[in-house]
Amino acid sequence: MPLSPSQTRDLLEQLGHRPKKQLGQNFLIDGNIVRKSLELAEVAAGDHVVEIGPGLGTLTRALLDAGAIVHAVEKDPVLGTHVESIATEEPRLHLVKGDALDYPLGDLPEDLQDYKIVANLPYAISTPWMAAVLENRLPSVMTLMLQKEAAQRYAAKAGTKQFGAISIFLHAAFDVLPGHDVSGSCFYPKPDVGSTLLHLRRKTAPFRFKPESTQLIREIFQQRRKQISSLLRKAKSDTATRWLESLASAGIDPSARPEQIDTQQWISLEKS
């Protein structure tokens, strides 16, 4: 079971640690959310699971209790030492004490293709970390506690103001299932922003854009209010030229803005 607020405060005091807002250190204290995370990810004995920012180890212990092999990454040195103490008692816990942007999958073996990600993700790194994951081996499932605003971007559909490059990359590779809003009272300290538990399942045939195409899409969305034909002409790259010539075959109006072009149409451009 997760620690209560008073138990969390006591443990933090024992560790001599004050939660760092800049690292998004809001510790989960609601057992229902922990159970829901494992349930959505269908965590079973023997599963390899990556956890980012284990903190005080609440979710970590639940994953271990479910029989998972956990590959955790913790940047904070004090919390890393605390999680390390759990690892000394549990051989199925593998800890990397470092930045998740440098180790997006922890120490997950390079030849291992079947794994899951379950994490109460530090809000400050959610988008760059996700970009790193999408450039790596794709997990079969991701169950992520996210800042509500980030979750809205991940789940956004074309035609909405939240729709952007990360929405396209995610929807090309994953089914992004409806999220569950989570009350601030489920954390200690209570965060200033809303949270969402988001569930993503890898598609049967996930699609990934080439690195140059990924960069082009990111650049295009920096001027999301301009027409796609104008943006592609201005880009002046081989990929941009090819896409410009393929707008009609992809069913895209040259005067459309980037946010009006759905994921499948972006994929059609890439395949052109």
N, C-alpha and C positions, 0 to 999 in steps of 0.2 A: 504493500500500500504506500502511496505517496506520503511524504511528511506533511503534517499539519502546518499552518502558518507559524505557530509557536515553536514547533520542532525545527522548522526551517530556520527561523531566527536563531534558535539555540545552536544549531549545527554551524551556521555561518559565523556565529560568535566564537565557537570553539576553534574554527579554522582561522579566525582573525581576518575574516573577509567581508567586505562591503560590496553588495551588488553593483556592477559597473554598467551604468546606463548606456555608455558608448558601445559596449559589447552586447547589448540586448539581453542582459542577465535578469530574466524574469522566470522564476522557477515554478514549475508545474506542481500544484498541490491538490489537484482534483483527480481522484482515482477513476472516475467515469471516463474522463478524457484519455487517460492512459490506456484503459481497456478498449476504448473506441479506436484508438490509433492502431493497436495490435490487431483488432478485429478487422478493420478495413484492409490492412496489409496482409491479412491471413497468415500471420507469422506462425510457423510450425517448427518443431524440433529439427535441428540440422540446417535451417535456413541461415544463409550469410546475410547479415543486416548491417548497413552503414548507419551510424548515428553521428550527427554533427552537434557539437556543444552539449555533451552529457551533463555538465554542471554538477549537481549534487548526486546524480546517479539514479534518479527516480525512474525514468524511462528505461535506463540501462538495466536495472535490476528486473524490471518487468519482462524485458526481452530475454534476459538470461533465464528467468523462471519459465519462460515459454520454450526453452530449449534452443534458442538461437545462438549462433556464433556472431558476436558483435564486434564490429570494427569501428571504434569511436575516435573522434578527433576533438581535442580540447586545447584551446589557445591559452586560456588563463592558467598561469603556473600554479596558483594555489588550488584551484579546482582540479587541475590535471593531477596534482599529487594526491588529492582525495580519491579521484577515480582510479589512480594507480594502486591505491590500497585495496580497492575492490578487486582489481585484476590479479593481485597476489593470491587471492583466495579463489579466483574463478578463472581457469585456464581458457575458457571460451571467450573471454574478453581481451581484445587486442587494442591497445591504446596508442595513439600517436599524439604526443604533446607538441602541437604546432598549429599553424593557421590552416583552416579548412580551404582557403583559396589556393594554398600550396599543396594540400593533400585532400582534394575533394572527395576521394573515396577511401581515405585512411590508408591502412596497409593491406587493403583487399588484394589477394593474389592476382597477378597480371593475367594468368590464364583462366581465371574464374569468370564465367559469363553470366551465370544465373545468381542474381543477388537482389536484395530489396533495400530501400532507404526508408527509415522511420526516424523522424527528427523533430524536436522542438527548435526550429531553426532560428539562430540569432538574426534579428531583423536587418541589421546593418549589412549583412553579406548575402542576403537571399538571392538577388538577381545575378551578381557576378559568380556566385557559387553555382547557381543553376546553369549558367552559360558553360561553366567548366564541366559540369556533369554531362551536358548535351554533346560536348566534344569528345566524351570518353565512352566507355562501354555503357549501354543504356540499362538501367535496372528494370526488372519486370514490373515493379510496383514502387510508387513513392507515396508515403503518407506524411504530410508536412504540416506542422503548425507554423503559420505565417502571419505577418502583419496583414490585416484585412485588405489594405490597399494593394499589396503585392499579389495576394490571392486573386483579387479582381482583375489584375493585369494578366495573370497566368490563364485565367478562365475566360477572358474576354473574347467576344465574337466580333467579326468584321462589322463596321458601321457604328461601333461604340467608341467613346472617347478613351476608354482604357485599352483598346486594341492597339498592339504595337509589335515590335520585332520579336520580343520574347513570347508573345501569344502565338505567333506564327510557328516559331521553332518548336514550341511545346505541342501544339495541336497537330503538327506534322508527324510527331513521333508517339504521342500519347493520347489516350482518351482521358480528358480532364473531366472528372465526375463532380457532381454538385458538392460544394463544401458545406461545412457546419460552422456557424459562427460560435465563438467561444467567449464567454464572459470574462472580463478582467479579474473577477473575483476568483478565478481558477488559478491565478498566479500570485506569487509573492516575489518582490513587491508588485502591486497592481500596475500594469503598464498604462501609459498615457494614450495608447492607440488600441483599436479593436483588433481581434485575432480571428483567424479562420483555420479550421482543420481541413486541408485539401487532400483529395485522393486522386492519384494519377495512375493509369494502367497502360503499360506499353502496348501499342498496336501490334497486330499480327505481322504486319509489314511496315515497320516504322520507316519514315522518310527523313533523311538528313540532308541539309543543303551543304554545298561545297564551302570551304572557308571564305573564298572570295565573294561568294553569293551572300553568305551570312553578313559579311562586312558591308556589302552594298545595301542590303535591306536595312541594316542599322543606320547607315548614312541617310537613306531615303526617309526614314521615320523621324529624323531630326528636322525635316521640313514637311511634316505630314499634311500641311494645309495646301501644298502646291500640287499641281497636276502631275501624274505619274510620267507622262511623255516628256514633260519639261525636265523633270528630275533625272530621267534616264539619259536625255541628251547632254545634260550638264555633267553627268558622271564621267563620261568619256573613257569607259573601259570596254574591253571586249565583251564582258558579260552584260554590261548595260546596253551595248549596241545590239547584242543578240536578243535581249529581252524587249527592246524597243521594237524590233522587227517582228516579234512574236505576240504583241499585245492582242491583235485581232484573233489569232488562233487560240489564245487562252481565254477569249471571251471578255476581254478587259477594255472598257472605254478609255481611250487615250486621255480624256479629260478627268478621269477618276482620280480621287485623292488616295494616298496609300492606305488609309484606314478603311476605305470602302472596298478594298480588294480582299477577298476571303482567302483562307489558307490554301485551299485546293487550287485556286488561280495562281498563287505564288509558286506552288509546286509545278504547275503546268509551265510557267515561265522557265523554271529551273530545268525542266525536262526538254525544253525546246531546242 
